Amino acid sequence: MARALAAAERFADRPALVGLLDACWAGARAHVVGLTGPPGVGKSTLINSLIGAWRAAGRTVGVIAVDPTSRRTGGALLGDRTRLATDPEDHGIFVRSMAARDRLGGLGGVTMPAMVLMRAVYDIVLVETVGIGQSETDIADLADTVIFCIQPGSGDSLQYMKAGIMEVPHIAVVTKADMGAAARRAKADVEGAMGLSDLGGDGWMPQVLTLSAARSEGIDALVAEIDRHRDWLERSGEGARTRLAQARHWLHELVREEFGRHGLAQARDQLTGQSGNTPFAAARAISQTLRQRPSA
């Protein structure tokens, strides 16, 4: 897995890697969970608790921790990974840190291929984003189930009403429930913000849970809610539609970043007609076509 992820970061266009990604795309197995929220909300502590619950149930887990980017090396600062207390002898858990690079949405461009590689191997893939707040909505274009974490007493009630945030999560979690009244107020604030948003139009209404990862309270309820959302995605067919939309979004952004708006215009027909291909085969074909065309 480590070698495959390193290759995805370095050799994106090589036929062997594209073939591997195509096979992994076709052999998708895991449910992908995205975890987002502001810094200090307790995401790493929650991840430790979720990993423990999933491993106790016999599920294998792959974790992608998207860290802030080092201005000196361009790589991940590894801050999130160092806070994860995993057993190095447990081969049922794999953690990889990745840099967000210059992406403001909380994810790096290589996160999608990395997720696809892990999705073909593990039972659960958990993606933790950088934690930069309001612009951090790209996770909706990657994960099957998005969890938004809220910290009690943070004074962010108005932020909960921002459409860019409240349209993202399938589950909202108030962390540090041991803070008592502050946690209850935060839960009420989030429920009020959801009541003002146009949520539930696709048939799923996000729930607001409270938990204390430090005390291992509420973790089982969160795991059960994640499983309930996974089952709903399968029954409704929304899961397949969402993954196709995510693939198209990733491909669109890849072409835009590499070739700009002119490239998008040139590749319009290939972008809209790639439903029969995997996004990786389509990306390679579009890149080859655009590189062969003379610049305007």
C-alpha positions as CSV (number, residue, x, y, z in Angstrom):
1,M,0.0,0.0,0.0
2,A,2.8,2.4,0.9
3,R,4.5,1.8,-2.5
4,A,1.2,2.2,-4.4
5,L,0.4,5.5,-2.6
6,A,3.9,6.8,-3.3
7,A,3.5,5.9,-7.0
8,A,0.1,7.7,-7.1
9,E,1.9,10.9,-5.9
10,R,4.8,10.7,-8.4
11,F,3.7,8.8,-11.5
12,A,0.1,9.8,-12.1
13,D,0.2,9.3,-15.9
14,R,2.0,6.0,-16.1
15,P,0.0,3.2,-17.8
16,A,0.8,0.7,-15.0
17,L,-0.5,3.1,-12.3
18,V,-3.6,4.0,-14.3
19,G,-4.3,0.3,-14.8
20,L,-4.0,-0.3,-11.0
21,L,-6.3,2.6,-10.2
22,D,-8.8,1.3,-12.8
23,A,-8.8,-2.1,-11.2
24,C,-9.2,-0.6,-7.7
25,W,-12.1,1.6,-8.9
26,A,-13.9,-1.4,-10.3
27,G,-13.1,-3.4,-7.1
28,A,-14.4,-0.8,-4.6
29,R,-15.1,-2.4,-1.2
30,A,-14.8,0.1,1.6
31,H,-17.3,2.7,2.9
32,V,-15.5,6.1,2.8
33,V,-16.0,8.3,5.9
34,G,-15.0,12.0,5.8
35,L,-14.3,13.8,9.0
36,T,-14.2,17.6,9.0
37,G,-14.3,20.5,11.5
38,P,-12.3,23.4,12.9
39,P,-8.9,22.9,14.5
40,G,-9.1,21.9,18.2
41,V,-12.5,20.3,17.9
42,G,-11.0,16.8,18.8
43,K,-10.9,15.1,15.4
44,S,-7.8,13.1,16.1
45,T,-9.2,11.9,19.5
46,L,-12.4,10.9,17.7
47,I,-10.5,9.1,15.0
48,N,-8.7,7.0,17.7
49,S,-12.0,6.0,19.2
50,L,-13.6,5.2,15.8
51,I,-10.6,3.1,14.9
52,G,-10.8,1.2,18.2
53,A,-14.5,0.5,17.7
54,W,-14.1,-0.7,14.1
55,R,-11.1,-2.9,14.9
56,A,-13.0,-4.4,17.8
57,A,-15.7,-5.3,15.4
58,G,-13.1,-7.0,13.1
59,R,-13.2,-4.2,10.4
60,T,-10.0,-3.2,8.7
61,V,-9.4,0.6,8.5
62,G,-7.4,2.8,6.2
63,V,-6.8,6.4,7.3
64,I,-5.8,9.4,5.1
65,A,-4.8,12.3,7.3
66,V,-4.6,15.4,5.2
67,D,-2.2,17.7,7.0
68,P,-1.2,21.3,6.4
69,T,1.6,21.7,3.9
70,S,5.2,22.5,4.9
71,R,6.3,25.7,3.3
72,R,9.9,24.5,3.3
73,T,9.5,21.0,1.8
74,G,6.0,21.0,0.3
75,G,5.2,17.8,2.2
76,A,2.8,17.1,5.0
77,L,3.6,18.5,8.5
78,L,2.4,15.1,10.0
79,G,0.7,16.8,12.9
80,D,-2.4,14.7,12.6
81,R,-0.6,11.4,12.2
82,T,1.5,11.9,15.4
83,R,-1.7,12.2,17.4
84,L,-3.1,8.9,16.3
85,A,-2.4,6.1,18.8
86,T,-2.4,3.1,16.5
87,D,-0.7,-0.3,17.1
88,P,2.2,-0.7,14.7
89,E,1.8,-4.4,14.9
90,D,-1.9,-4.3,13.8
91,H,-2.0,-4.9,10.1
92,G,-5.7,-4.2,10.0
93,I,-5.0,-0.4,10.2
94,F,-3.0,1.7,7.8
95,V,-2.4,5.5,8.2
96,R,-1.1,7.8,5.5
97,S,-0.5,11.5,5.9
98,M,-0.8,13.7,2.9
99,A,-0.2,17.4,2.3
100,A,-3.1,19.7,1.2
101,R,-0.7,21.5,-1.0
102,D,-2.4,24.7,-2.4
103,R,-5.9,23.4,-2.2
104,L,-8.2,25.6,-0.1
105,G,-10.9,23.0,0.2
106,G,-9.1,20.9,2.8
107,L,-7.8,18.2,0.5
108,G,-4.9,17.6,-1.9
109,G,-5.4,16.6,-5.5
110,V,-3.8,13.2,-5.0
111,T,-6.3,12.3,-2.1
112,M,-8.8,10.9,-4.6
113,P,-6.4,8.3,-6.1
114,A,-5.2,7.4,-2.6
115,M,-8.7,6.9,-1.4
116,V,-9.5,4.7,-4.4
117,L,-6.4,2.5,-3.6
118,M,-7.4,2.1,0.0
119,R,-11.1,1.6,-0.8
120,A,-10.3,-1.6,-2.7
121,V,-8.4,-3.1,0.3
122,Y,-10.0,-2.0,3.6
123,D,-13.5,-2.2,5.1
124,I,-13.5,1.5,6.1
125,V,-11.5,4.4,4.7
126,L,-11.5,7.4,7.0
127,V,-10.3,10.8,5.5
128,E,-9.5,13.6,8.0
129,T,-9.3,17.0,6.4
130,V,-6.9,19.9,7.4
131,G,-9.5,21.7,9.4
132,I,-9.5,25.2,8.0
133,G,-13.2,26.0,8.5
134,Q,-15.7,27.5,6.0
135,S,-13.8,26.7,2.8
136,E,-13.4,23.1,3.8
137,T,-16.1,21.5,1.8
138,D,-14.2,19.4,-0.8
139,I,-14.7,16.4,1.5
140,A,-18.2,16.1,0.1
141,D,-16.6,15.3,-3.3
142,L,-14.7,12.4,-1.9
143,A,-16.5,10.6,1.0
144,D,-19.7,8.5,1.1
145,T,-20.5,9.8,4.6
146,V,-19.4,13.2,5.8
147,I,-19.2,13.9,9.6
148,F,-19.0,17.6,10.7
149,C,-17.5,18.1,14.2
150,I,-18.6,21.0,16.4
151,Q,-16.9,22.1,19.6
152,P,-19.1,23.4,22.5
153,G,-18.6,26.9,23.6
154,S,-16.7,27.9,20.5
155,G,-19.0,30.8,19.6
156,D,-19.5,29.5,16.1
157,S,-23.3,29.5,16.1
158,L,-23.5,31.9,13.1
159,Q,-21.0,29.8,11.2
160,Y,-23.3,26.8,11.5
161,M,-25.8,28.7,9.4
162,K,-23.4,29.2,6.5
163,A,-24.8,27.2,3.6
164,G,-21.3,26.1,2.5
165,I,-20.9,24.2,5.7
166,M,-24.4,23.0,6.6
167,E,-24.9,21.4,3.1
168,V,-21.9,19.2,3.5
169,P,-22.5,16.8,6.5
170,H,-24.6,13.7,6.6
171,I,-23.9,13.5,10.4
172,A,-23.2,16.4,12.8
173,V,-21.3,15.6,16.0
174,V,-20.9,17.8,19.0
175,T,-17.7,16.8,20.6
176,K,-16.7,17.1,24.3
177,A,-20.2,16.3,25.5
178,D,-18.8,16.2,29.0
179,M,-18.9,20.0,28.9
180,G,-22.6,19.7,29.8
181,A,-24.7,22.8,29.2
182,A,-22.4,24.1,26.6
183,A,-22.7,20.9,24.6
184,R,-26.4,21.0,24.8
185,R,-26.5,24.6,23.6
186,A,-24.2,23.7,20.6
187,K,-26.5,20.8,19.7
188,A,-29.5,23.1,19.8
189,D,-27.7,25.6,17.6
190,V,-26.8,23.1,15.0
191,E,-30.3,21.6,14.9
192,G,-31.6,25.1,14.5
193,A,-29.2,25.8,11.6
194,M,-30.2,22.6,9.9
195,G,-33.9,23.5,10.3
196,L,-33.1,26.7,8.4
197,S,-31.3,24.9,5.6
198,D,-32.8,23.0,2.7
199,L,-31.7,19.6,4.0
200,G,-33.3,16.2,3.5
201,G,-34.3,16.8,-0.1
202,D,-32.5,13.7,-1.2
203,G,-34.3,11.6,1.4
204,W,-31.6,11.7,4.1
205,M,-32.0,14.1,7.1
206,P,-28.7,14.6,9.0
207,Q,-28.8,13.8,12.7
208,V,-27.0,15.7,15.4
209,L,-25.2,13.5,17.9
210,T,-23.2,14.3,21.1
211,L,-20.2,12.4,22.3
212,S,-17.1,12.4,24.4
213,A,-14.3,10.6,22.7
214,A,-12.1,11.0,25.8
215,R,-14.7,9.2,27.9
216,S,-15.6,6.8,25.1
217,E,-19.2,8.0,25.3
218,G,-21.4,8.1,22.2
219,I,-18.9,6.3,19.9
220,D,-21.1,3.2,19.4
221,A,-24.1,5.5,18.5
222,L,-21.9,7.3,15.9
223,V,-20.7,4.0,14.4
224,A,-24.3,2.9,14.2
225,E,-25.4,6.1,12.5
226,I,-22.5,5.8,9.9
227,D,-23.7,2.2,9.2
228,R,-27.3,3.5,8.8
229,H,-26.3,6.1,6.3
230,R,-24.3,3.5,4.4
231,D,-27.3,1.2,4.2
232,W,-29.5,4.1,3.1
233,L,-27.0,4.9,0.3
234,E,-27.2,1.3,-1.0
235,R,-31.0,1.0,-0.7
236,S,-31.7,4.4,-2.4
237,G,-29.1,4.1,-5.1
238,E,-27.7,7.5,-4.0
239,G,-24.4,5.9,-3.3
240,A,-23.7,5.0,-6.9
241,R,-24.9,8.3,-8.2
242,T,-22.8,10.2,-5.7
243,R,-19.6,8.3,-6.6
244,L,-20.1,9.0,-10.3
245,A,-20.6,12.7,-9.5
246,Q,-17.5,12.6,-7.4
247,A,-15.5,11.0,-10.2
248,R,-16.7,13.7,-12.7
249,H,-15.8,16.5,-10.3
250,W,-12.3,15.1,-9.7
251,L,-11.7,14.8,-13.4
252,H,-13.0,18.3,-14.1
253,E,-10.8,19.8,-11.4
254,L,-7.7,17.8,-12.6
255,V,-8.1,19.2,-16.1
256,R,-8.8,22.7,-14.9
257,E,-5.7,22.7,-12.7
258,E,-3.4,21.3,-15.4
259,F,-4.7,23.0,-18.5
260,G,-6.9,25.9,-17.2
261,R,-10.2,27.1,-18.6
262,H,-9.0,26.8,-22.2
263,G,-8.2,23.1,-21.6
264,L,-11.7,22.6,-20.1
265,A,-13.3,24.1,-23.2
266,Q,-11.2,21.9,-25.5
267,A,-12.0,18.7,-23.5
268,R,-15.7,19.5,-23.0
269,D,-16.9,16.5,-25.1
270,Q,-14.5,14.1,-23.4
271,L,-15.4,15.4,-19.9
272,T,-19.2,14.9,-20.5
273,G,-18.9,11.6,-22.3
274,Q,-16.5,9.7,-19.9
275,S,-19.2,7.8,-18.0
276,G,-18.1,4.5,-19.6
277,N,-14.5,5.0,-18.4
278,T,-12.9,5.2,-15.0
279,P,-11.9,8.8,-14.1
280,F,-8.2,7.7,-14.3
281,A,-8.4,6.3,-17.8
282,A,-10.4,9.3,-18.9
283,A,-7.8,11.7,-17.2
284,R,-4.9,10.0,-19.1
285,A,-6.8,10.1,-22.4
286,I,-7.7,13.8,-22.0
287,S,-4.2,14.7,-20.9
288,Q,-2.7,13.0,-24.0
289,T,-5.2,14.7,-26.3
290,L,-4.6,18.2,-24.9
291,R,-0.8,17.8,-24.9
292,Q,-0.8,16.9,-28.6
293,R,-2.9,19.9,-29.6
294,P,-1.0,23.1,-30.4
295,S,-1.6,25.9,-27.9
296,A,-3.8,28.8,-29.0
